[in-house]
Amino acid sequence: MMAGGTSGTSATPEPPQSVDLAEGAEFYQEYCASCHGADLEGQAGWRSAGEDGILPAPPHDETGHTWHHPDSILFDYTKLGGKKTLAKQGVDFQSGMPGFGNELTDAQIWNILAFIKSTWPDRQREVQAARSEAEQQKRGD
């Protein structure tokens, strides 16, 4: 798993040297599956905002866009929530993604992300890892 980094003004913590996929799967089911689906399938119509202007939860499998984002964005979205993560980037957007920073430790968040990534085909994992690495190099990590 690639190291995290910054996305805005505060640093994203480095991921642990090792991850616990079983714990990640357990916490995914407990904290994420109710919106993103037990099989990472997301909510129906996830590409179109609802009447409230909020996008439904996207899939975390290879059919979604989770793998398009570097580690730091995935971590921040999970810890801070969508609105705060986007605000760090100067984007004002109403997101339905809550933050779990008060409920999950950083290590637990990294374990969830590692579990999600472990379900992707090689191509998606490679693209996502390359994006994370490029972001690290851009920052000079």
N, CA, C and O atoms as a MOPAC input file, in Angstrom:
PM7 MOZYME 1SCF
protein

 N      0.83200 1    -1.17100 1     0.00000 1
 C      0.00000 1     0.00000 1     0.00000 1
 C      0.87900 1     1.23800 1     0.00000 1
 O      1.90400 1     1.27400 1     0.68000 1
 N      0.49000 1     2.23700 1    -0.74800 1
 C      1.27700 1     3.45100 1    -0.86400 1
 C      1.05400 1     4.35400 1     0.34800 1
 O      0.03000 1     4.26900 1     1.02600 1
 N      2.00900 1     5.19400 1     0.59500 1
 C      1.89500 1     6.12900 1     1.70300 1
 C      0.90500 1     7.22600 1     1.37700 1
 O      0.68800 1     7.57000 1     0.21500 1
 N      0.31500 1     7.76300 1     2.41500 1
 C     -0.59800 1     8.88100 1     2.24200 1
 C      0.18400 1    10.16500 1     2.09100 1
 O      1.41100 1    10.13600 1     1.99100 1
 N     -0.50000 1    11.28100 1     2.07500 1
 C      0.19200 1    12.54500 1     1.92000 1
 C     -0.71300 1    13.68300 1     2.29900 1
 O     -1.60500 1    13.53500 1     3.13500 1
 N     -0.48300 1    14.80700 1     1.68900 1
 C     -1.29100 1    15.96300 1     2.00300 1
 C     -2.27300 1    16.22400 1     0.89600 1
 O     -2.03000 1    15.89800 1    -0.26500 1
 N     -3.35800 1    16.80200 1     1.25800 1
 C     -4.32200 1    17.30200 1     0.28800 1
 C     -4.93900 1    18.54100 1     0.90600 1
 O     -6.05600 1    18.51400 1     1.42300 1
 N     -4.19500 1    19.61100 1     0.84000 1
 C     -4.64200 1    20.84300 1     1.45000 1
 C     -3.67200 1    21.27100 1     2.51900 1
 O     -2.45800 1    21.21200 1     2.32400 1
 N     -4.19500 1    21.70200 1     3.64300 1
 C     -3.34400 1    22.29900 1     4.64800 1
 C     -2.85100 1    21.32300 1     5.70200 1
 O     -1.82000 1    21.59000 1     6.32000 1
 N     -3.51800 1    20.22600 1     5.94000 1
 C     -3.06000 1    19.30000 1     6.96900 1
 C     -2.62700 1    17.99200 1     6.33900 1
 O     -3.17700 1    17.55400 1     5.32800 1
 N     -1.64000 1    17.38400 1     6.95100 1
 C     -1.05600 1    16.16900 1     6.39700 1
 C     -1.91800 1    14.95500 1     6.69500 1
 O     -2.49200 1    14.81600 1     7.77500 1
 N     -1.98800 1    14.08800 1     5.70800 1
 C     -2.63700 1    12.79200 1     5.88800 1
 C     -1.60300 1    11.87100 1     6.51500 1
 O     -0.47100 1    11.82300 1     6.03500 1
 N     -1.94400 1    11.14400 1     7.56100 1
 C     -0.95600 1    10.27600 1     8.19800 1
 C     -0.49600 1     9.16000 1     7.27500 1
 O     -1.22200 1     8.71400 1     6.38800 1
 N      0.71000 1     8.73400 1     7.51000 1
 C      1.26900 1     7.61600 1     6.75300 1
 C      0.51000 1     6.34200 1     7.10600 1
 O      0.13200 1     6.14500 1     8.26100 1
 N      0.28700 1     5.47900 1     6.12200 1
 C     -0.34200 1     4.19800 1     6.43700 1
 C      0.62100 1     3.31700 1     7.22400 1
 O      1.83600 1     3.50700 1     7.15800 1
 N      0.08800 1     2.36700 1     7.95800 1
 C      0.96000 1     1.46100 1     8.70400 1
 C      1.76700 1     0.58800 1     7.75000 1
 O      1.39500 1     0.42200 1     6.58900 1
 N      2.85800 1     0.03500 1     8.23600 1
 C      3.69600 1    -0.84200 1     7.41700 1
 C      2.95500 1    -2.10400 1     7.00100 1
 O      3.19600 1    -2.64800 1     5.92300 1
 N      2.06400 1    -2.56000 1     7.85000 1
 C      1.25400 1    -3.72700 1     7.49700 1
 C     -0.21000 1    -3.39300 1     7.78100 1
 O     -0.52900 1    -2.56200 1     8.63100 1
 N     -1.08100 1    -4.06600 1     7.04400 1
 C     -2.51200 1    -3.83900 1     7.21500 1
 C     -3.18800 1    -5.14900 1     7.57800 1
 O     -2.64200 1    -6.22900 1     7.34800 1
 N     -4.36400 1    -5.04500 1     8.14100 1
 C     -5.15000 1    -6.20100 1     8.54900 1
 C     -6.40100 1    -6.24600 1     7.67700 1
 O     -7.38500 1    -5.56000 1     7.95500 1
 N     -6.35800 1    -7.06400 1     6.61400 1
 C     -7.47900 1    -7.13500 1     5.67800 1
 C     -8.74600 1    -7.66600 1     6.33400 1
 O     -9.84600 1    -7.22600 1     6.00200 1
 N     -8.60100 1    -8.61000 1     7.26400 1
 C     -9.78300 1    -9.15300 1     7.94500 1
 C    -10.46800 1    -8.05900 1     8.76500 1
 O    -11.69300 1    -7.93500 1     8.74300 1
 N     -9.67300 1    -7.26900 1     9.48600 1
 C    -10.25800 1    -6.16100 1    10.23800 1
 C    -10.86900 1    -5.13900 1     9.28200 1
 O    -11.94300 1    -4.60100 1     9.54900 1
 N    -10.18800 1    -4.87400 1     8.17600 1
 C    -10.72100 1    -3.94400 1     7.18800 1
 C    -12.06200 1    -4.39800 1     6.65300 1
 O    -12.97800 1    -3.59000 1     6.49800 1
 N    -12.18700 1    -5.69300 1     6.36800 1
 C    -13.45700 1    -6.24100 1     5.87200 1
 C    -14.54400 1    -6.11600 1     6.93500 1
 O    -15.68600 1    -5.77300 1     6.62900 1
 N    -14.18500 1    -6.39400 1     8.16800 1
 C    -15.14700 1    -6.30000 1     9.27600 1
 C    -15.64000 1    -4.86500 1     9.45700 1
 O    -16.84200 1    -4.62500 1     9.56800 1
 N    -14.70700 1    -3.91600 1     9.48600 1
 C    -15.09800 1    -2.51900 1     9.66300 1
 C    -15.80500 1    -1.97100 1     8.43000 1
 O    -16.67300 1    -1.10700 1     8.55700 1
 N    -15.45300 1    -2.45800 1     7.23400 1
 C    -16.18900 1    -2.04700 1     6.03500 1
 C    -17.66200 1    -2.42300 1     6.20000 1
 O    -18.54700 1    -1.60200 1     5.95800 1
 N    -17.92000 1    -3.66200 1     6.60900 1
 C    -19.30900 1    -4.10100 1     6.77800 1
 C    -20.02200 1    -3.26800 1     7.84400 1
 O    -21.20000 1    -2.94000 1     7.69700 1
 N    -19.30800 1    -2.93300 1     8.90700 1
 C    -19.92600 1    -2.19300 1    10.01100 1
 C    -20.17900 1    -0.72100 1     9.68300 1
 O    -21.22600 1    -0.17800 1    10.03700 1
 N    -19.23000 1    -0.07700 1     9.01200 1
 C    -19.31400 1     1.36900 1     8.81600 1
 C    -19.64900 1     1.81100 1     7.39200 1
 O    -20.12100 1     2.93200 1     7.20200 1
 N    -19.42200 1     0.97700 1     6.40000 1
 C    -19.51100 1     1.42300 1     5.00700 1
 C    -20.60900 1     0.74200 1     4.19800 1
 O    -21.21400 1     1.36200 1     3.32400 1
 N    -20.86600 1    -0.52300 1     4.48700 1
 C    -21.75600 1    -1.32800 1     3.64400 1
 C    -23.18300 1    -0.79700 1     3.59300 1
 O    -23.87000 1    -0.98800 1     2.58900 1
 N    -23.64000 1    -0.14200 1     4.64200 1
 C    -25.02400 1     0.34600 1     4.62700 1
 C    -25.25700 1     1.35400 1     3.50700 1
 O    -26.38200 1     1.48100 1     3.02300 1
 N    -24.23600 1     2.06000 1     3.09200 1
 C    -24.36200 1     3.00400 1     1.97000 1
 C    -23.70300 1     2.47600 1     0.69500 1
 O    -24.27600 1     2.57000 1    -0.39000 1
 N    -22.50800 1     1.92400 1     0.83000 1
 C    -21.73000 1     1.51300 1    -0.34500 1
 C    -21.97900 1     0.06700 1    -0.76200 1
 O    -21.43400 1    -0.38600 1    -1.76900 1
 N    -22.78900 1    -0.65600 1    -0.00900 1
 C    -23.16100 1    -2.01600 1    -0.36500 1
 C    -22.26200 1    -3.07300 1     0.23900 1
 O    -21.04800 1    -2.89300 1     0.33500 1
 N    -22.86900 1    -4.18100 1     0.64700 1
 C    -22.11800 1    -5.28600 1     1.24900 1
 C    -21.08500 1    -5.85000 1     0.28900 1
 O    -20.04500 1    -6.35300 1     0.71200 1
 N    -21.37400 1    -5.76500 1    -1.00700 1
 C    -20.44900 1    -6.26100 1    -2.02800 1
 C    -19.75500 1    -5.11900 1    -2.75600 1
 O    -19.27800 1    -5.29200 1    -3.87800 1
 N    -19.69800 1    -3.95000 1    -2.12100 1
 C    -19.04100 1    -2.75700 1    -2.65700 1
 C    -19.72100 1    -2.20800 1    -3.90500 1
 O    -19.09400 1    -1.48600 1    -4.68100 1
 N    -21.00500 1    -2.54100 1    -4.11000 1
 C    -21.71700 1    -2.20300 1    -5.34800 1
 C    -22.27300 1    -0.78200 1    -5.38900 1
 O    -22.68700 1    -0.32400 1    -6.45400 1
 N    -22.29500 1    -0.07700 1    -4.27100 1
 C    -22.80500 1     1.28700 1    -4.24400 1
 C    -24.31400 1     1.34900 1    -4.34200 1
 O    -24.99300 1     0.32300 1    -4.37800 1
 N    -24.82600 1     2.56100 1    -4.38400 1
 C    -26.26600 1     2.78100 1    -4.49000 1
 C    -26.66000 1     2.97700 1    -5.95000 1
 O    -25.87000 1     3.44400 1    -6.77000 1
 N    -27.88700 1     2.61300 1    -6.24600 1
 C    -28.40900 1     2.79000 1    -7.60700 1
 C    -28.37900 1     4.26700 1    -7.98100 1
 O    -28.61600 1     5.13500 1    -7.14100 1
 N    -28.08900 1     4.53700 1    -9.23200 1
 C    -28.09100 1     5.91000 1    -9.72600 1
 C    -27.00200 1     6.78600 1    -9.14500 1
 O    -27.17500 1     8.00000 1    -9.04500 1
 N    -25.88300 1     6.19300 1    -8.76100 1
 C    -24.83500 1     6.92600 1    -8.05200 1
 C    -24.18000 1     8.03800 1    -8.86600 1
 O    -23.48600 1     8.88300 1    -8.30000 1
 N    -24.38100 1     8.05700 1   -10.15800 1
 C    -23.77100 1     9.10300 1   -10.99600 1
 C    -24.63000 1    10.36800 1   -11.08800 1
 O    -24.17500 1    11.38200 1   -11.61600 1
 N    -25.84800 1    10.31800 1   -10.58900 1
 C    -26.76600 1    11.45900 1   -10.69300 1
 C    -27.22500 1    11.90200 1    -9.30800 1
 O    -27.65300 1    11.09100 1    -8.48700 1
 N    -27.12500 1    13.19500 1    -9.07000 1
 C    -27.53900 1    13.74200 1    -7.77900 1
 C    -29.03700 1    13.58000 1    -7.57500 1
 O    -29.82200 1    13.63600 1    -8.52200 1
 N    -29.41200 1    13.38100 1    -6.33100 1
 C    -30.82400 1    13.29900 1    -5.97300 1
 C    -31.43800 1    14.68800 1    -5.91300 1
 O    -30.77300 1    15.68500 1    -6.19300 1
 N    -32.71000 1    14.74500 1    -5.54700 1
 C    -33.41400 1    16.02900 1    -5.44300 1
 C    -32.74500 1    16.97600 1    -4.45300 1
 O    -32.86600 1    18.19500 1    -4.57100 1
 N    -32.04000 1    16.41000 1    -3.48200 1
 C    -31.34200 1    17.22900 1    -2.48900 1
 C    -29.98000 1    17.71600 1    -2.98300 1
 O    -29.27700 1    18.43300 1    -2.27100 1
 N    -29.60900 1    17.32600 1    -4.20700 1
 C    -28.32700 1    17.73200 1    -4.77600 1
 C    -27.15600 1    16.86400 1    -4.37300 1
 O    -26.01900 1    17.13000 1    -4.76400 1
 N    -27.42000 1    15.83000 1    -3.59500 1
 C    -26.35600 1    14.95200 1    -3.10700 1
 C    -26.30200 1    13.69100 1    -3.95400 1
 O    -27.32700 1    13.08100 1    -4.25800 1
 N    -25.08400 1    13.31400 1    -4.32700 1
 C    -24.89100 1    12.08700 1    -5.09200 1
 C    -25.05500 1    10.87200 1    -4.18900 1
 O    -24.58500 1    10.89100 1    -3.05200 1
 N    -25.71100 1     9.81300 1    -4.66700 1
 C    -25.76400 1     8.56400 1    -3.90600 1
 C    -24.35000 1     7.98600 1    -3.73200 1
 O    -23.42400 1     8.35900 1    -4.45200 1
 N    -24.20700 1     7.09000 1    -2.78600 1
 C    -22.90200 1     6.48300 1    -2.50700 1
 C    -22.42300 1     5.67700 1    -3.71400 1
 O    -23.15200 1     4.82200 1    -4.21800 1
 N    -21.19800 1     5.94700 1    -4.18000 1
 C    -20.67600 1     5.21700 1    -5.33500 1
 C    -20.20200 1     3.82200 1    -4.94700 1
 O    -19.97200 1     3.54100 1    -3.77000 1
 N    -20.05900 1     2.95500 1    -5.93900 1
 C    -19.48600 1     1.64800 1    -5.65600 1
 C    -17.99900 1     1.77900 1    -5.33300 1
 O    -17.32400 1     2.69000 1    -5.81200 1
 N    -17.50800 1     0.86500 1    -4.52500 1
 C    -16.07500 1     0.81200 1    -4.23500 1
 C    -15.40900 1    -0.33600 1    -4.97900 1
 O    -14.21100 1    -0.56700 1    -4.82200 1
 N    -16.17700 1    -1.05400 1    -5.78600 1
 C    -15.56100 1    -2.09300 1    -6.61700 1
 C    -14.96700 1    -1.42900 1    -7.85900 1
 O    -14.92300 1    -0.20200 1    -7.94700 1
 N    -14.51700 1    -2.22700 1    -8.80500 1
 C    -13.84200 1    -1.68400 1    -9.98300 1
 C    -14.76000 1    -0.88600 1   -10.89800 1
 O    -14.27100 1    -0.18600 1   -11.78400 1
 N    -16.09100 1    -0.97000 1   -10.71200 1
 C    -17.01600 1    -0.23000 1   -11.57100 1
 C    -17.17900 1     1.22600 1   -11.14500 1
 O    -17.72600 1     2.03300 1   -11.89600 1
 N    -16.71600 1     1.56000 1    -9.96600 1
 C    -16.83100 1     2.92300 1    -9.46800 1
 C    -15.59100 1     3.74300 1    -9.77200 1
 O    -14.79000 1     3.38200 1   -10.63400 1
 N    -15.44000 1     4.84200 1    -9.06200 1
 C    -14.29700 1     5.72900 1    -9.29200 1
 C    -13.34800 1     5.80100 1    -8.10000 1
 O    -12.41900 1     6.60900 1    -8.10800 1
 N    -13.55500 1     4.99000 1    -7.09300 1
 C    -12.68600 1     5.01900 1    -5.91900 1
 C    -11.23200 1     4.83400 1    -6.32400 1
 O    -10.34700 1     5.51600 1    -5.80800 1
 N    -10.98800 1     3.91400 1    -7.24300 1
 C     -9.61800 1     3.61600 1    -7.66200 1
 C     -8.99300 1     4.74100 1    -8.47900 1
 O     -7.79900 1     4.68600 1    -8.77300 1
 N     -9.75700 1     5.74500 1    -8.84700 1
 C     -9.22200 1     6.88800 1    -9.59100 1
 C     -8.48700 1     7.86600 1    -8.67100 1
 O     -7.77800 1     8.75100 1    -9.15000 1
 N     -8.64900 1     7.71300 1    -7.36600 1
 C     -8.13100 1     8.68700 1    -6.40600 1
 C     -6.90600 1     8.16100 1    -5.66600 1
 O     -6.82000 1     6.96800 1    -5.37500 1
 N     -5.95000 1     9.05300 1    -5.35800 1
 C     -4.78000 1     8.63800 1    -4.57500 1
 C     -5.16600 1     8.34800 1    -3.12400 1
 O     -6.24100 1     8.72300 1    -2.65500 1
 N     -4.26600 1     7.67700 1    -2.44300 1
 C     -4.50300 1     7.26500 1    -1.05900 1
 C     -4.92100 1     8.41400 1    -0.15000 1
 O     -5.83800 1     8.26200 1     0.65700 1
 N     -4.26100 1     9.55600 1    -0.27000 1
 C     -4.56200 1    10.65100 1     0.65800 1
 C     -6.00500 1    11.12700 1     0.52000 1
 O     -6.64200 1    11.46200 1     1.51900 1
 N     -6.52300 1    11.16000 1    -0.69400 1
 C     -7.91500 1    11.57200 1    -0.89400 1
 C     -8.85300 1    10.53100 1    -0.29100 1
 O     -9.82200 1    10.88400 1     0.38200 1
 N     -8.57100 1     9.25300 1    -0.52700 1
 C     -9.41700 1     8.19100 1     0.02500 1
 C     -9.41200 1     8.23600 1     1.55400 1
 O    -10.45600 1     8.10000 1     2.19200 1
 N     -8.22700 1     8.42900 1     2.12900 1
 C     -8.12400 1     8.50000 1     3.58400 1
 C     -8.90900 1     9.70200 1     4.11700 1
 O     -9.71000 1     9.56700 1     5.04200 1
 N     -8.67300 1    10.87400 1     3.52800 1
 C     -9.34300 1    12.08100 1     4.01100 1
 C    -10.85700 1    11.98900 1     3.86700 1
 O    -11.59300 1    12.40700 1     4.76100 1
 N    -11.32500 1    11.44400 1     2.74700 1
 C    -12.77400 1    11.27600 1     2.56900 1
 C    -13.35200 1    10.43800 1     3.70200 1
 O    -14.42200 1    10.74300 1     4.22800 1
 N    -12.64000 1     9.38300 1     4.07300 1
 C    -13.12800 1     8.49000 1     5.11500 1
 C    -13.04500 1     9.14600 1     6.49100 1
 O    -13.98000 1     9.04500 1     7.28600 1
 N    -11.94800 1     9.80500 1     6.76900 1
 C    -11.76300 1    10.40100 1     8.09100 1
 C    -12.56300 1    11.69200 1     8.26700 1
 O    -13.23700 1    11.87400 1     9.28000 1
 N    -12.48800 1    12.57700 1     7.29200 1
 C    -13.07800 1    13.91200 1     7.42800 1
 C    -14.47500 1    14.03200 1     6.84300 1
 O    -15.25200 1    14.89200 1     7.25500 1
 N    -14.79400 1    13.17500 1     5.88800 1
 C    -16.03800 1    13.28500 1     5.13700 1
 C    -15.79800 1    14.03000 1     3.83400 1
 O    -14.77800 1    14.69700 1     3.66100 1
 N    -16.74500 1    13.90600 1     2.93000 1
 C    -16.58400 1    14.48900 1     1.60800 1
 C    -16.51900 1    16.00300 1     1.60100 1
 O    -15.64400 1    16.58000 1     0.95600 1
 N    -17.42400 1    16.65200 1     2.30100 1
 C    -17.47900 1    18.11900 1     2.27900 1
 C    -16.18200 1    18.73300 1     2.79500 1
 O    -15.64900 1    19.65000 1     2.17000 1
 N    -15.66600 1    18.24700 1     3.91900 1
 C    -14.43000 1    18.79700 1     4.48700 1
 C    -13.22400 1    18.48400 1     3.60900 1
 O    -12.33100 1    19.31900 1     3.46300 1
 N    -13.19100 1    17.29700 1     3.02800 1
 C    -12.07200 1    16.94300 1     2.15600 1
 C    -12.05200 1    17.84000 1     0.92800 1
 O    -10.99700 1    18.33300 1     0.53100 1
 N    -13.20100 1    18.04900 1     0.33600 1
 C    -13.26600 1    18.92100 1    -0.83900 1
 C    -12.96500 1    20.37100 1    -0.46200 1
 O    -12.33300 1    21.09100 1    -1.23500 1
 N    -13.41000 1    20.80200 1     0.70900 1
 C    -13.11900 1    22.16500 1     1.16000 1
 C    -11.61500 1    22.38200 1     1.30800 1
 O    -11.12200 1    23.47400 1     1.02600 1
 N    -10.87500 1    21.35700 1     1.74500 1
 C     -9.41500 1    21.44700 1     1.84100 1
 C     -8.79600 1    21.73300 1     0.48300 1
 O     -7.70300 1    22.29300 1     0.39400 1
 N     -9.50100 1    21.34700 1    -0.57500 1
 C     -9.01300 1    21.55000 1    -1.93700 1
 C     -9.62100 1    22.79900 1    -2.57200 1
 O     -9.41000 1    23.06300 1    -3.75500 1
 N    -10.37100 1    23.56100 1    -1.78700 1
 C    -10.97900 1    24.78000 1    -2.29100 1
 C    -12.27000 1    24.56900 1    -3.05400 1
 O    -12.70100 1    25.44600 1    -3.80300 1
 N    -12.89600 1    23.40800 1    -2.87200 1
 C    -14.13100 1    23.08000 1    -3.58600 1
 C    -15.29800 1    23.11800 1    -2.60500 1
 O    -15.25400 1    22.48300 1    -1.55200 1
 N    -16.33800 1    23.86400 1    -2.95500 1
 C    -17.54900 1    23.91400 1    -2.13500 1
 C    -18.56900 1    22.96800 1    -2.76000 1
 O    -19.15100 1    23.27000 1    -3.80100 1
 N    -18.78000 1    21.82700 1    -2.12000 1
 C    -19.65200 1    20.79400 1    -2.68200 1
 C    -20.35200 1    20.08100 1    -1.54400 1
 O    -19.71900 1    19.71600 1    -0.55300 1
 N    -21.63700 1    19.88300 1    -1.67700 1
 C    -22.40600 1    19.17000 1    -0.66000 1
 C    -22.24800 1    17.67600 1    -0.90300 1
 O    -22.70400 1    17.15800 1    -1.92200 1
 N    -21.61700 1    16.99800 1     0.01000 1
 C    -21.36900 1    15.56500 1    -0.11100 1
 C    -22.17200 1    14.81200 1     0.93700 1
 O    -22.35600 1    15.29000 1     2.05600 1
 N    -22.64400 1    13.64100 1     0.56800 1
 C    -23.35300 1    12.79300 1     1.51000 1
 C    -22.43300 1    11.92800 1     2.35000 1
 O    -22.89200 1    11.23500 1     3.25800 1
 N    -21.13400 1    11.96000 1     2.06000 1
 C    -20.17400 1    11.11200 1     2.76800 1
 C    -19.82600 1    11.72600 1     4.11800 1
 O    -19.22700 1    12.80000 1     4.17800 1
 N    -20.20200 1    11.04200 1     5.21100 1
 C    -19.83400 1    11.55200 1     6.53300 1
 C    -18.37400 1    11.22400 1     6.84500 1
 O    -17.77700 1    10.35300 1     6.21300 1
 N    -17.82000 1    11.91200 1     7.80300 1
 C    -16.48300 1    11.58800 1     8.28700 1
 C    -16.56700 1    10.60100 1     9.44100 1
 O    -17.50400 1    10.63500 1    10.23800 1
 N    -15.57700 1     9.72300 1     9.51700 1
 C    -15.54900 1     8.70800 1    10.57200 1
 C    -14.35400 1     8.88000 1    11.50900 1
 O    -13.99900 1     7.95900 1    12.24400 1
 N    -13.73600 1    10.06000 1    11.48000 1
 C    -12.55700 1    10.30600 1    12.29900 1
 C    -12.79000 1    10.21200 1    13.78900 1
 O    -11.84800 1     9.97100 1    14.54400 1
 N    -14.02100 1    10.39500 1    14.23100 1
 C    -14.32700 1    10.27700 1    15.65800 1
 C    -14.70100 1     8.85800 1    16.05700 1
 O    -14.85200 1     8.56000 1    17.24200 1
 N    -14.85000 1     7.98500 1    15.07300 1
 C    -15.26800 1     6.60900 1    15.34900 1
 C    -14.19600 1     5.57400 1    15.02400 1
 O    -14.15100 1     4.50800 1    15.63800 1
 N    -13.34100 1     5.88700 1    14.06700 1
 C    -12.31800 1     4.94200 1    13.62500 1
 C    -10.92900 1     5.53600 1    13.83000 1
 O    -10.73200 1     6.74000 1    13.66400 1
 N     -9.97400 1     4.69100 1    14.18900 1
 C     -8.58700 1     5.14700 1    14.26900 1
 C     -8.02100 1     5.25000 1    12.85600 1
 O     -8.59800 1     4.72800 1    11.90200 1
 N     -6.89000 1     5.92700 1    12.73800 1
 C     -6.23600 1     6.01700 1    11.43600 1
 C     -5.90400 1     4.62500 1    10.89900 1
 O     -6.10500 1     4.35300 1     9.71600 1
 N     -5.39800 1     3.74700 1    11.76100 1
 C     -5.05500 1     2.38900 1    11.32400 1
 C     -6.29300 1     1.64000 1    10.82700 1
 O     -6.21900 1     0.91000 1     9.83900 1
 N     -7.41200 1     1.81400 1    11.49600 1
 C     -8.64500 1     1.15300 1    11.05100 1
 C     -9.09200 1     1.67900 1     9.68500 1
 O     -9.55900 1     0.91300 1     8.84200 1
 N     -8.94800 1     2.97800 1     9.47500 1
 C     -9.28900 1     3.54700 1     8.16300 1
 C     -8.38300 1     2.95800 1     7.09000 1
 O     -8.86400 1     2.55700 1     6.03000 1
 N     -7.07800 1     2.90000 1     7.35000 1
 C     -6.15700 1     2.30100 1     6.37100 1
 C     -6.51600 1     0.84000 1     6.11900 1
 O     -6.40900 1     0.37100 1     4.98500 1
 N     -6.93700 1     0.11600 1     7.14600 1
 C     -7.33100 1    -1.28600 1     6.95600 1
 C     -8.56500 1    -1.39800 1     6.06500 1
 O     -8.63200 1    -2.28300 1     5.21200 1
 N     -9.52900 1    -0.52100 1     6.25400 1
 C    -10.71600 1    -0.52100 1     5.39200 1
 C    -10.31000 1    -0.25000 1     3.95000 1
 O    -10.75200 1    -0.94100 1     3.03200 1
 N     -9.47200 1     0.75400 1     3.75500 1
 C     -9.03500 1     1.07600 1     2.39300 1
 C     -8.25800 1    -0.07700 1     1.77100 1
 O     -8.41500 1    -0.36400 1     0.58500 1
 N     -7.42300 1    -0.73900 1     2.56700 1
 C     -6.67500 1    -1.89200 1     2.05100 1
 C     -7.62700 1    -3.01500 1     1.66000 1
 O     -7.42800 1    -3.67000 1     0.63700 1
 N     -8.65600 1    -3.23900 1     2.46200 1
 C     -9.64900 1    -4.25600 1     2.10500 1
 C    -10.31400 1    -3.90700 1     0.77900 1
 O    -10.40500 1    -4.75500 1    -0.10900 1
 N    -10.77500 1    -2.67700 1     0.63800 1
 C    -11.42700 1    -2.26400 1    -0.61200 1
 C    -10.49600 1    -2.50000 1    -1.79100 1
 O    -10.90000 1    -3.08600 1    -2.79500 1
 N     -9.25600 1    -2.05100 1    -1.67500 1
 C     -8.28300 1    -2.21400 1    -2.76500 1
 C     -8.03300 1    -3.68200 1    -3.08300 1
 O     -7.79900 1    -4.03900 1    -4.23800 1
 N     -8.08000 1    -4.53000 1    -2.06600 1
 C     -7.79100 1    -5.95700 1    -2.27800 1
 C     -8.82700 1    -6.62900 1    -3.16800 1
 O     -8.58100 1    -7.71400 1    -3.69500 1
 N     -9.97500 1    -6.00000 1    -3.33800 1
 C    -11.03700 1    -6.58400 1    -4.16800 1
 C    -10.91800 1    -6.17700 1    -5.63400 1
 O    -11.59800 1    -6.74700 1    -6.48800 1
 N    -10.07100 1    -5.20700 1    -5.93400 1
 C     -9.95500 1    -4.70600 1    -7.30000 1
 C     -9.10100 1    -5.62000 1    -8.16500 1
 O     -8.18900 1    -6.27600 1    -7.66200 1
 N     -9.38700 1    -5.66900 1    -9.45500 1
 C     -8.49000 1    -6.36400 1   -10.38500 1
 C     -7.11900 1    -5.67000 1   -10.41500 1
 O     -6.98100 1    -4.51900 1   -10.00100 1
 N     -6.12900 1    -6.38700 1   -10.90800 1
 C     -4.76100 1    -5.85900 1   -10.94500 1
 C     -4.67600 1    -4.48300 1   -11.59700 1
 O     -4.00100 1    -3.59400 1   -11.07800 1
 N     -5.34800 1    -4.30000 1   -12.72100 1
 C     -5.24100 1    -3.03100 1   -13.45000 1
 C     -5.65700 1    -1.85700 1   -12.57400 1
 O     -4.95200 1    -0.84900 1   -12.52900 1
 N     -6.77400 1    -1.96300 1   -11.88300 1
 C     -7.23800 1    -0.86500 1   -11.04000 1
 C     -6.27900 1    -0.61600 1    -9.87400 1
 O     -6.00900 1     0.53200 1    -9.52000 1
 N     -5.77200 1    -1.68700 1    -9.28800 1
 C     -4.80700 1    -1.52100 1    -8.19100 1
 C     -3.54800 1    -0.82000 1    -8.68500 1
 O     -3.01100 1     0.05600 1    -8.00700 1
 N     -3.07800 1    -1.20900 1    -9.87300 1
 C     -1.86000 1    -0.60600 1   -10.42100 1
 C     -2.06200 1     0.86900 1   -10.74600 1
 O     -1.19800 1     1.69400 1   -10.44800 1
 N     -3.19400 1     1.20700 1   -11.35300 1
 C     -3.47600 1     2.61000 1   -11.68500 1
 C     -3.56300 1     3.44000 1   -10.40800 1
 O     -2.98300 1     4.52300 1   -10.33100 1
 N     -4.27500 1     2.94300 1    -9.42000 1
 C     -4.44400 1     3.68800 1    -8.17300 1
 C     -3.10300 1     3.84600 1    -7.45300 1
 O     -2.80900 1     4.92000 1    -6.92700 1
 N     -2.29600 1     2.79800 1    -7.42500 1
 C     -0.98100 1     2.88000 1    -6.78400 1
 C     -0.09600 1     3.89400 1    -7.50200 1
 O      0.63400 1     4.64700 1    -6.85700 1
 N     -0.15600 1     3.91600 1    -8.82200 1
 C      0.63800 1     4.87800 1    -9.59300 1
 C      0.19200 1     6.30700 1    -9.29000 1
 O      1.02600 1     7.20700 1    -9.18800 1
 N     -1.08800 1     6.51700 1    -9.15100 1
 C     -1.58900 1     7.86200 1    -8.82700 1
 C     -1.14100 1     8.28800 1    -7.43200 1
 O     -0.78800 1     9.44600 1    -7.21200 1
 N     -1.15800 1     7.35200 1    -6.50200 1
 C     -0.69500 1     7.66200 1    -5.15000 1
 C      0.79400 1     7.98600 1    -5.16400 1
 O      1.23300 1     8.93500 1    -4.51500 1
 N      1.55900 1     7.20500 1    -5.89500 1
 C      3.00500 1     7.43200 1    -5.99600 1
 C      3.29800 1     8.77700 1    -6.66400 1
 O      4.17400 1     9.51100 1    -6.20700 1
 N      2.58300 1     9.10500 1    -7.72800 1
 C      2.78300 1    10.38400 1    -8.41600 1
 C      2.47400 1    11.55200 1    -7.48300 1
 O      3.17000 1    12.56700 1    -7.49700 1
 N      1.43800 1    11.40200 1    -6.68400 1
 C      1.09900 1    12.45700 1    -5.73300 1
 C      2.21400 1    12.62200 1    -4.69900 1
 O      2.57900 1    13.74600 1    -4.35400 1
 N      2.74900 1    11.51700 1    -4.20900 1
 C      3.85300 1    11.57000 1    -3.24800 1
 C      5.05500 1    12.28100 1    -3.85500 1
 O      5.65400 1    13.14800 1    -3.21700 1
 N      5.40500 1    11.92100 1    -5.07400 1
 C      6.56600 1    12.53100 1    -5.72300 1
 C      6.34600 1    14.01800 1    -5.95600 1
 O      7.27400 1    14.81500 1    -5.81400 1
 N      5.14500 1    14.38700 1    -6.30500 1
 C      4.81000 1    15.79600 1    -6.52300 1
 C      5.03200 1    16.60300 1    -5.24800 1
 O      5.48700 1    17.74600 1    -5.29800 1
 N      4.71000 1    16.00200 1    -4.11200 1
 C      4.88400 1    16.66100 1    -2.81400 1
 C      6.31100 1    16.56600 1    -2.31600 1
 O      6.69800 1    17.29000 1    -1.39900 1
 N      7.10000 1    15.68200 1    -2.91000 1
 C      8.47600 1    15.52300 1    -2.47900 1
 C      8.66700 1    14.56100 1    -1.33700 1
 O      9.69300 1    14.61000 1    -0.65900 1
 N      7.69400 1    13.67000 1    -1.09800 1
 C      7.81300 1    12.66300 1    -0.02200 1
 C      8.83700 1    11.61300 1    -0.38600 1
 O      9.07500 1    10.68700 1     0.39000 1

